[in-house]
Amino acid sequence: SVLTQVAQQFQGTASEKGLTLTVIPTKEEACFDRKWTIEALCNLVDNAIKYTEEGEVTLSVHPYEMYVRIDVRDTGIGIKEEDHPKIFSRFYRGDDSMQEEGVGIGLYLARQILRSEDGYLKVTSKQGEGSTFSIFLPAS
């Protein structure tokens, strides 16, 4: 599955940091461009690992009538509520992210990819408690 493929790419990085990277198995299907959706997911998983010092990153799927939701959940630093609308802007980097490598284009790119597939990207996060980035793709 796409989730397993993405998780395999990041298993080594997660292990090096002492994090657990888990994929919850699913049989759900969605309509998407495999290459570009993997690119979007990789950006989300990379960020989740980058901003999580201990705990886990979990990939899971939740079906709806019209969409399939893929969650990338972490137990990392979280995002301040006032930053939620800004994080999808190109080159935006929050104050808490400055010590990590990056130019601030991953979330912007992920959102653009999903828009091109008639999907969308949402975030729920509390500072100090972690984040969940949810990809919504049209159901098959």
N, C-alpha and C positions, 0 to 999 in steps of 0.2 A: 504494500500500500504506500501511498504518498507519505503518510505520517511516519511509517517505519523507515522509509528511505531518508527522510529528513533527519530523523532521530539518529540513524546510523552515522550520518555525516558529523554529528556533534557529540557522539558518545564519548570520544576521547577527550575533548575539551571539557565536558561536564565532569568526567572522572578525575581529570587533573585538578579540578577545583574542589573535588570531594562532593559534588552534587549528584543527585539521582535524577536521571532523565527517563521519564516513563511515558509510554504510549498506551492509552486505553484502547483495546481492540474494538473494531467496529465493522459492520457490513454495509454501512450507509454509503450511498453514492451521490455525487453532485456533478454538475456540468462545469468544466473548467479546462483551461489550457494547462496541461501538466507541467511544462517547462516553467512557465511564468508563475504559476501558483506555488511551485516548489521554491522559486526565487523569493516570493513574498513570505512564505513560511520560514525560509532560512533566515531572512532578516529578523523576523520576530523571535525565533529560537536563539539566534546569536545574541540579540539584546537581552533576552531573558537570562541567559547564562552569564553574560557580561555584568549585569546588574544584580546578580544573586550571589551572596557570599557563602550562604549555607542553606541547606534545605533541598528543594527539588524544583524541577521544571516538568510540567505535565502537559501532554497533548491529548485532547479528547474531542469527540464529535457528538453533536446533539442535533437530532432531526427536528425539523418543523415541516409544516405543510408545503410551503413555497421555497424554503431555504434549508441548507445544511450549515450548521455553525461549527467551526473548528476553533477550539479554545487553546491558547498557549498561556498556561498559568504558571506563575513563578512565586517564590517566597522571598523575593528580593527587596530592594530599597523602596520600591513604590514610587508613585509620582504625585506631587502636590496637586490638589484639585484645581488650583488656578492655572496649572500648566497643561491640563488635559486638552483644551482646545488648541494649544500651540504646538504640541508634540508632532503633529502631522505636517507641519510647515517645513519646507525645504530649508536645510541647514540649521534648524532650531536645535539647540542643546540646552537642557535645563541646568541649573546651578549644580545639582547633585551628580550630573553626568560628566563634568569637566575632567575628572581624573581618569576617565576611561578613553580609550582610543576611539576615533570615529569623527565623521564630518557632519552628522545629523541628516543623512539622506535616506536611511533605511526605512523609516516609517512612512516618509513621503512616497518613496518608490512603491512600497507595499500597497499603500492606499490607491495609487495610480493604477497599478496592475489589477487590483480587484475591481475598480471602477470600470476598467475596460472589459471585464468579464461579467458585467451587470451584478457585481457583488459589492460588498462594503466592509469596512473595518471599524470596530468600536473598541474602546478601552474602559475597563473598570479598574480602579486602583486606589489604594490608601497608602499614604506615605508611611514607610516602616513596616508595611504588611504585605507588600507584593502587588503584582499586577496581573490582570488577565486581558489579553488581546484576543478579540473574537473576530474571526473571518466569517462572513456570511456569503455563501455561494448558492446559486440557483440549484434546487433539487432536480435530480434526473427524472 
